[in-house]
Amino acid sequence: MDATPLSDLSAWQRLGGADTATEIAQQPALWETLADTLADEAQRLQAFLGQRLDDPAQRVLFTGAGSSGFIAEMVADHVNAQWPAEARAVHTTSLLTHPALYLQRKRPTLLVSFGRSGSSPESVAAVERVRADVDDARFLDITCNADGELARRGAGRDDTCTLLMPPASCDRAFAMTSSLSCMLLAALATFERAPWGERTTRLHQVAAVAQQGLTRWETPVAALARQPFERVIYLASGPLEALAREAALKVLELTAGRVLAMANTPLGFRHGPKSTLNAHTLVVMLRSTQPLARRYEQDLLDELRGDGIAGRVLSLGPTSDIDGDDFTLDAPPLADTWLAPAWLTFAQLFALHRSAALGLTPDNPFPDGTVNRVVKGVTIHHD
């Protein structure tokens, strides 16, 4: 069976995946649009942030749930390494259950919320909790939905800045694809130390890399997804560790749990998780740009290929002087976090085609409603 290209929307409509296919394919163009949006918003964002990032007493909490929480993880350490302010990631699902571990009443705190819909109960409750528990609290809401609860509740408030993504990024399909990548790049651009012109240039560069990947990888990834793998393991380190978790989640979501997926680090994988390998396992290493990290990655790749236990072991990342990567792209010398959206396109393509190969409907892999696009059934409890 030949691969169904993303551009064949009539075919994807029959397969129940037209929205997902469109939202994966549109990402490079959306990032170009986002670059223009951020250039227009730069002055407003700078005025809202002021000099707070230069203050060691300032805390910046990046938060979200599920895929949005993985955005927070990908961004936080990169930001923390650049500024005197303390930056960390805390999923809303942890913040709400154990607020005393993360909030300090007398410590100035900026809560950066990521939300595709902006209406999940955890996102709204996290803002309310921080507002109640921190005397000097401010809120930057990065969302794809101008009509969502985050945008609606933050309107007109001096303590809140709402940064809206391009409208088309508010994915209609079940899985977050273009919404996630847009919010990730928006946060990186907003909190980067480089001049704004350099920040928007990076957005254009990443868009070019991702378009290269979508063009080059679509057919081989579709063929890979038609193979009967029952388990998929994504491995990565540093900021890409959260990307590996997002990649694994895409497989779980779009295959309705019929393909089990997990994520780990190249060094951590040997400490027990390696026992999951069998002949029906696909292992994917997401390669870092950092030479030291790549040496550890290569050690494990050589080991896994030598063991011969996994059904397939492959790697993807920037073209490098270390040979052996299966999926490579020519990429500019950017940090791993900035290039993460380009590697994410591989995972999105794989999950889409694996879902279709299993006879599922990627736009809605849970027609019985057991799992929903916007989380339901959450009761917010208070002290």
C-alpha positions as a Python dict, from the first residue, in 0.01 Angstrom:
ca = {
    (1, 'M'): (0, 0, 0),
    (2, 'D'): (141, 338, -100),
    (3, 'A'): (169, 618, 153),
    (4, 'T'): (-111, 872, 162),
    (5, 'P'): (52, 1216, 132),
    (6, 'L'): (-55, 1491, 372),
    (7, 'S'): (-171, 1696, 74),
    (8, 'D'): (-429, 1435, -33),
    (9, 'L'): (-707, 1567, 190),
    (10, 'S'): (-981, 1372, 16),
    (11, 'A'): (-802, 1048, 101),
    (12, 'W'): (-742, 1160, 459),
    (13, 'Q'): (-1106, 1260, 484),
    (14, 'R'): (-1200, 901, 401),
    (15, 'L'): (-949, 780, 660),
    (16, 'G'): (-1085, 1017, 924),
    (17, 'G'): (-761, 1213, 952),
    (18, 'A'): (-797, 1523, 732),
    (19, 'D'): (-772, 1770, 1020),
    (20, 'T'): (-466, 1602, 1172),
    (21, 'A'): (-292, 1581, 833),
    (22, 'T'): (-366, 1947, 760),
    (23, 'E'): (-249, 2062, 1103),
    (24, 'I'): (80, 1876, 1073),
    (25, 'A'): (147, 2005, 722),
    (26, 'Q'): (63, 2368, 799),
    (27, 'Q'): (321, 2413, 1075),
    (28, 'P'): (611, 2573, 883),
    (29, 'A'): (374, 2829, 730),
    (30, 'L'): (221, 2902, 1070),
    (31, 'W'): (564, 2962, 1220),
    (32, 'E'): (633, 3216, 946),
    (33, 'T'): (308, 3389, 1041),
    (34, 'L'): (400, 3366, 1408),
    (35, 'A'): (728, 3546, 1338),
    (36, 'D'): (530, 3843, 1203),
    (37, 'T'): (289, 3829, 1498),
    (38, 'L'): (570, 3834, 1752),
    (39, 'A'): (746, 4119, 1574),
    (40, 'D'): (425, 4320, 1615),
    (41, 'E'): (385, 4213, 1979),
    (42, 'A'): (749, 4264, 2084),
    (43, 'Q'): (702, 4606, 2241),
    (44, 'R'): (394, 4498, 2439),
    (45, 'L'): (566, 4183, 2564),
    (46, 'Q'): (879, 4372, 2666),
    (47, 'A'): (673, 4629, 2855),
    (48, 'F'): (489, 4353, 3041),
    (49, 'L'): (807, 4165, 3136),
    (50, 'G'): (1002, 4481, 3218),
    (51, 'Q'): (1325, 4402, 3404),
    (52, 'R'): (1182, 4110, 3600),
    (53, 'L'): (1392, 3847, 3429),
    (54, 'D'): (1705, 4027, 3552),
    (55, 'D'): (1585, 3994, 3913),
    (56, 'P'): (1712, 3682, 4100),
    (57, 'A'): (1413, 3712, 4335),
    (58, 'Q'): (1168, 3666, 4047),
    (59, 'R'): (1024, 3322, 3978),
    (60, 'V'): (890, 3217, 3639),
    (61, 'L'): (670, 2909, 3643),
    (62, 'F'): (594, 2756, 3304),
    (63, 'T'): (285, 2540, 3324),
    (64, 'G'): (34, 2335, 3131),
    (65, 'A'): (-122, 1988, 3132),
    (66, 'G'): (-36, 1698, 2905),
    (67, 'S'): (127, 1820, 2584),
    (68, 'S'): (114, 2178, 2712),
    (69, 'G'): (309, 2065, 3017),
    (70, 'F'): (576, 1922, 2790),
    (71, 'I'): (608, 2265, 2627),
    (72, 'A'): (678, 2402, 2975),
    (73, 'E'): (950, 2142, 3029),
    (74, 'M'): (1116, 2211, 2694),
    (75, 'V'): (1127, 2585, 2760),
    (76, 'A'): (1206, 2621, 3131),
    (77, 'D'): (1569, 2506, 3152),
    (78, 'H'): (1660, 2697, 2836),
    (79, 'V'): (1521, 3016, 2988),
    (80, 'N'): (1669, 2947, 3332),
    (81, 'A'): (2018, 2921, 3182),
    (82, 'Q'): (1993, 3272, 3031),
    (83, 'W'): (1848, 3490, 3307),
    (84, 'P'): (1908, 3564, 3677),
    (85, 'A'): (1540, 3493, 3748),
    (86, 'E'): (1455, 3138, 3850),
    (87, 'A'): (1262, 2954, 3579),
    (88, 'R'): (1112, 2609, 3620),
    (89, 'A'): (840, 2391, 3476),
    (90, 'V'): (548, 2270, 3687),
    (91, 'H'): (258, 2084, 3529),
    (92, 'T'): (-81, 2220, 3636),
    (93, 'T'): (-163, 1865, 3736),
    (94, 'S'): (107, 1888, 4005),
    (95, 'L'): (57, 2253, 4094),
    (96, 'L'): (-307, 2196, 4185),
    (97, 'T'): (-250, 1888, 4400),
    (98, 'H'): (56, 2020, 4589),
    (99, 'P'): (56, 2401, 4565),
    (100, 'A'): (262, 2447, 4882),
    (101, 'L'): (559, 2280, 4712),
    (102, 'Y'): (567, 2533, 4430),
    (103, 'L'): (421, 2864, 4549),
    (104, 'Q'): (570, 3116, 4793),
    (105, 'R'): (349, 3401, 4902),
    (106, 'K'): (630, 3659, 4928),
    (107, 'R'): (819, 3552, 4616),
    (108, 'P'): (725, 3749, 4300),
    (109, 'T'): (598, 3498, 4047),
    (110, 'L'): (516, 3506, 3678),
    (111, 'L'): (293, 3215, 3574),
    (112, 'V'): (328, 3133, 3204),
    (113, 'S'): (33, 2917, 3098),
    (114, 'F'): (16, 2717, 2776),
    (115, 'G'): (-328, 2617, 2652),
    (116, 'R'): (-458, 2516, 2311),
    (117, 'S'): (-820, 2577, 2408),
    (118, 'G'): (-736, 2786, 2712),
    (119, 'S'): (-1042, 2633, 2875),
    (120, 'S'): (-916, 2319, 3047),
    (121, 'P'): (-1023, 2319, 3413),
    (122, 'E'): (-663, 2279, 3533),
    (123, 'S'): (-539, 2582, 3337),
    (124, 'V'): (-807, 2810, 3478),
    (125, 'A'): (-768, 2674, 3831),
    (126, 'A'): (-389, 2715, 3825),
    (127, 'V'): (-423, 3087, 3750),
    (128, 'E'): (-678, 3129, 4027),
    (129, 'R'): (-458, 2938, 4271),
    (130, 'V'): (-148, 3147, 4200),
    (131, 'R'): (-348, 3468, 4220),
    (132, 'A'): (-478, 3364, 4562),
    (133, 'D'): (-152, 3227, 4705),
    (134, 'V'): (109, 3478, 4579),
    (135, 'D'): (103, 3845, 4674),
    (136, 'D'): (295, 3966, 4367),
    (137, 'A'): (168, 3746, 4085),
    (138, 'R'): (157, 3814, 3714),
    (139, 'F'): (31, 3599, 3428),
    (140, 'L'): (137, 3544, 3068),
    (141, 'D'): (-119, 3329, 2890),
    (142, 'I'): (2, 3177, 2563),
    (143, 'T'): (-302, 3028, 2395),
    (144, 'C'): (-449, 2942, 2055),
    (145, 'N'): (-808, 3032, 2137),
    (146, 'A'): (-919, 3394, 2156),
    (147, 'D'): (-1254, 3278, 2297),
    (148, 'G'): (-1111, 3046, 2563),
    (149, 'E'): (-1134, 3095, 2936),
    (150, 'L'): (-774, 3211, 2976),
    (151, 'A'): (-816, 3484, 2716),
    (152, 'R'): (-1159, 3584, 2844),
    (153, 'R'): (-1063, 3602, 3212),
    (154, 'G'): (-736, 3783, 3144),
    (155, 'A'): (-890, 4057, 2931),
    (156, 'G'): (-849, 4404, 3077),
    (157, 'R'): (-638, 4293, 3374),
    (158, 'D'): (-315, 4481, 3450),
    (159, 'D'): (-155, 4165, 3590),
    (160, 'T'): (-219, 3960, 3276),
    (161, 'C'): (-81, 3954, 2923),
    (162, 'T'): (-246, 3727, 2666),
    (163, 'L'): (-42, 3619, 2366),
    (164, 'L'): (-260, 3468, 2094),
    (165, 'M'): (-125, 3224, 1838),
    (166, 'P'): (-231, 3232, 1470),
    (167, 'P'): (-599, 3124, 1458),
    (168, 'A'): (-529, 2814, 1246),
    (169, 'S'): (-307, 2678, 1524),
    (170, 'C'): (-614, 2602, 1737),
    (171, 'D'): (-618, 2242, 1619),
    (172, 'R'): (-958, 2094, 1542),
    (173, 'A'): (-825, 1739, 1565),
    (174, 'F'): (-789, 1543, 1886),
    (175, 'A'): (-409, 1557, 1911),
    (176, 'M'): (-211, 1876, 1965),
    (177, 'T'): (24, 1936, 1671),
    (178, 'S'): (46, 2290, 1532),
    (179, 'S'): (-88, 2433, 1857),
    (180, 'L'): (200, 2281, 2051),
    (181, 'S'): (474, 2387, 1811),
    (182, 'C'): (343, 2744, 1784),
    (183, 'M'): (318, 2790, 2161),
    (184, 'L'): (665, 2641, 2210),
    (185, 'L'): (826, 2874, 1957),
    (186, 'A'): (632, 3174, 2088),
    (187, 'A'): (765, 3113, 2439),
    (188, 'L'): (1121, 3066, 2319),
    (189, 'A'): (1107, 3390, 2122),
    (190, 'T'): (947, 3581, 2410),
    (191, 'F'): (1206, 3478, 2670),
    (192, 'E'): (1517, 3469, 2452),
    (193, 'R'): (1799, 3713, 2539),
    (194, 'A'): (1891, 3782, 2175),
    (195, 'P'): (1761, 4096, 1999),
    (196, 'W'): (1411, 4057, 1855),
    (197, 'G'): (1539, 4054, 1499),
    (198, 'E'): (1748, 3746, 1574),
    (199, 'R'): (1456, 3578, 1745),
    (200, 'T'): (1225, 3611, 1446),
    (201, 'T'): (1507, 3500, 1216),
    (202, 'R'): (1527, 3178, 1417),
    (203, 'L'): (1157, 3117, 1361),
    (204, 'H'): (1209, 3141, 986),
    (205, 'Q'): (1511, 2910, 1009),
    (206, 'V'): (1322, 2645, 1206),
    (207, 'A'): (1031, 2666, 961),
    (208, 'A'): (1270, 2592, 675),
    (209, 'V'): (1417, 2291, 858),
    (210, 'A'): (1072, 2151, 936),
    (211, 'Q'): (954, 2194, 579),
    (212, 'Q'): (1262, 2003, 468),
    (213, 'G'): (1166, 1724, 708),
    (214, 'L'): (802, 1706, 602),
    (215, 'T'): (908, 1681, 239),
    (216, 'R'): (1189, 1433, 290),
    (217, 'W'): (1043, 1209, 559),
    (218, 'E'): (679, 1164, 470),
    (219, 'T'): (715, 854, 251),
    (220, 'P'): (975, 666, 461),
    (221, 'V'): (794, 745, 787),
    (222, 'A'): (465, 620, 642),
    (223, 'A'): (637, 297, 540),
    (224, 'L'): (784, 264, 890),
    (225, 'A'): (440, 314, 1045),
    (226, 'R'): (296, 26, 841),
    (227, 'Q'): (532, -219, 1010),
    (228, 'P'): (364, -408, 1299),
    (229, 'F'): (546, -250, 1591),
    (230, 'E'): (362, -302, 1919),
    (231, 'R'): (593, -81, 2125),
    (232, 'V'): (768, 247, 2047),
    (233, 'I'): (1042, 396, 2263),
    (234, 'Y'): (1166, 752, 2216),
    (235, 'L'): (1501, 841, 2372),
    (236, 'A'): (1642, 1191, 2421),
    (237, 'S'): (1834, 1404, 2668),
    (238, 'G'): (1831, 1761, 2798),
    (239, 'P'): (1540, 1971, 2669),
    (240, 'L'): (1463, 1701, 2413),
    (241, 'E'): (1369, 1462, 2695),
    (242, 'A'): (1030, 1634, 2716),
    (243, 'L'): (1007, 1615, 2338),
    (244, 'A'): (1050, 1238, 2366),
    (245, 'R'): (760, 1225, 2611),
    (246, 'E'): (545, 1428, 2374),
    (247, 'A'): (641, 1199, 2085),
    (248, 'A'): (544, 894, 2290),
    (249, 'L'): (216, 1056, 2389),
    (250, 'K'): (129, 1115, 2023),
    (251, 'V'): (162, 742, 1956),
    (252, 'L'): (-52, 652, 2257),
    (253, 'E'): (-319, 908, 2167),
    (254, 'L'): (-354, 843, 1796),
    (255, 'T'): (-342, 463, 1829),
    (256, 'A'): (-591, 474, 2120),
    (257, 'G'): (-336, 293, 2334),
    (258, 'R'): (-308, -5, 2098),
    (259, 'V'): (61, 74, 2049),
    (260, 'L'): (238, 121, 2381),
    (261, 'A'): (489, 404, 2387),
    (262, 'M'): (736, 533, 2643),
    (263, 'A'): (1021, 781, 2670),
    (264, 'N'): (1353, 787, 2851),
    (265, 'T'): (1704, 927, 2835),
    (266, 'P'): (1996, 750, 2666),
    (267, 'L'): (2171, 701, 3001),
    (268, 'G'): (1856, 626, 3200),
    (269, 'F'): (1733, 360, 2958),
    (270, 'R'): (1985, 104, 3080),
    (271, 'H'): (1855, 136, 3436),
    (272, 'G'): (1561, -100, 3395),
    (273, 'P'): (1352, 33, 3101),
    (274, 'K'): (1575, -153, 2856),
    (275, 'S'): (1392, -467, 2968),
    (276, 'T'): (1092, -359, 2756),
    (277, 'L'): (1275, -440, 2431),
    (278, 'N'): (1156, -722, 2210),
    (279, 'A'): (1131, -803, 1840),
    (280, 'H'): (815, -591, 1810),
    (281, 'T'): (978, -273, 1949),
    (282, 'L'): (1079, 38, 1754),
    (283, 'V'): (1343, 255, 1923),
    (284, 'V'): (1390, 614, 1806),
    (285, 'M'): (1679, 829, 1931),
    (286, 'L'): (1621, 1206, 1905),
    (287, 'R'): (1972, 1344, 1854),
    (288, 'S'): (2109, 1650, 2030),
    (289, 'T'): (2317, 1924, 1869),
    (290, 'Q'): (2560, 1905, 2162),
    (291, 'P'): (2875, 1698, 2093),
    (292, 'L'): (2896, 1559, 2448),
    (293, 'A'): (2534, 1442, 2446),
    (294, 'R'): (2577, 1290, 2101),
    (295, 'R'): (2862, 1070, 2225),
    (296, 'Y'): (2639, 920, 2495),
    (297, 'E'): (2360, 877, 2239),
    (298, 'Q'): (2595, 702, 1998),
    (299, 'D'): (2713, 463, 2269),
    (300, 'L'): (2357, 346, 2331),
    (301, 'L'): (2271, 327, 1961),
    (302, 'D'): (2574, 105, 1903),
    (303, 'E'): (2479, -108, 2203),
    (304, 'L'): (2115, -154, 2101),
    (305, 'R'): (2205, -234, 1742),
    (306, 'G'): (2468, -479, 1861),
    (307, 'D'): (2224, -652, 2097),
    (308, 'G'): (1985, -719, 1811),
    (309, 'I'): (1684, -746, 2043),
    (310, 'A'): (1472, -453, 1925),
    (311, 'G'): (1286, -485, 1597),
    (312, 'R'): (1434, -158, 1470),
    (313, 'V'): (1668, 104, 1615),
    (314, 'L'): (1692, 437, 1437),
    (315, 'S'): (1791, 794, 1505),
    (316, 'L'): (1708, 1140, 1375),
    (317, 'G'): (1861, 1480, 1416),
    (318, 'P'): (2090, 1740, 1260),
    (319, 'T'): (2353, 1637, 1011),
    (320, 'S'): (2672, 1578, 1209),
    (321, 'D'): (3026, 1448, 1187),
    (322, 'I'): (2903, 1144, 1383),
    (323, 'D'): (2768, 905, 1121),
    (324, 'G'): (2489, 655, 1147),
    (325, 'D'): (2173, 865, 1179),
    (326, 'D'): (1880, 735, 976),
    (327, 'F'): (1683, 1060, 943),
    (328, 'T'): (1889, 1378, 918),
    (329, 'L'): (1823, 1739, 825),
    (330, 'D'): (2056, 2025, 747),
    (331, 'A'): (1998, 2258, 1041),
    (332, 'P'): (2146, 2593, 1151),
    (333, 'P'): (2352, 2599, 1474),
    (334, 'L'): (2060, 2653, 1711),
    (335, 'A'): (1997, 2517, 2060),
    (336, 'D'): (1817, 2185, 2094),
    (337, 'T'): (1503, 2353, 2224),
    (338, 'W'): (1473, 2572, 1916),
    (339, 'L'): (1512, 2277, 1679),
    (340, 'A'): (1272, 2054, 1875),
    (341, 'P'): (966, 2141, 1658),
    (342, 'A'): (1148, 2017, 1347),
    (343, 'W'): (1213, 1674, 1503),
    (344, 'L'): (857, 1667, 1632),
    (345, 'T'): (725, 1648, 1276),
    (346, 'F'): (872, 1296, 1250),
    (347, 'A'): (680, 1183, 1559),
    (348, 'Q'): (359, 1345, 1438),
    (349, 'L'): (386, 1182, 1097),
    (350, 'F'): (457, 843, 1250),
    (351, 'A'): (161, 861, 1490),
    (352, 'L'): (-74, 975, 1212),
    (353, 'H'): (24, 696, 974),
    (354, 'R'): (36, 431, 1249),
    (355, 'S'): (-319, 527, 1348),
    (356, 'A'): (-440, 495, 991),
    (357, 'A'): (-256, 163, 946),
    (358, 'L'): (-446, 25, 1245),
    (359, 'G'): (-778, 128, 1087),
    (360, 'L'): (-842, 403, 1344),
    (361, 'T'): (-961, 758, 1275),
    (362, 'P'): (-673, 993, 1367),
    (363, 'D'): (-893, 1301, 1405),
    (364, 'N'): (-1090, 1122, 1676),
    (365, 'P'): (-926, 799, 1792),
    (366, 'F'): (-1171, 775, 2085),
    (367, 'P'): (-1520, 791, 1929),
    (368, 'D'): (-1666, 649, 2253),
    (369, 'G'): (-1557, 967, 2435),
    (370, 'T'): (-1338, 796, 2696),
    (371, 'V'): (-1067, 1054, 2622),
    (372, 'N'): (-1156, 1402, 2499),
    (373, 'R'): (-989, 1687, 2309),
    (374, 'V'): (-1054, 1919, 2606),
    (375, 'V'): (-1033, 1730, 2933),
    (376, 'K'): (-1363, 1671, 3110),
    (377, 'G'): (-1466, 1535, 3447),
    (378, 'V'): (-1212, 1727, 3658),
    (379, 'T'): (-1333, 1851, 3995),
    (380, 'I'): (-1122, 2135, 4137),
    (381, 'H'): (-1079, 2100, 4512),
    (382, 'H'): (-973, 2371, 4756),
    (383, 'D'): (-798, 2367, 5093),
}
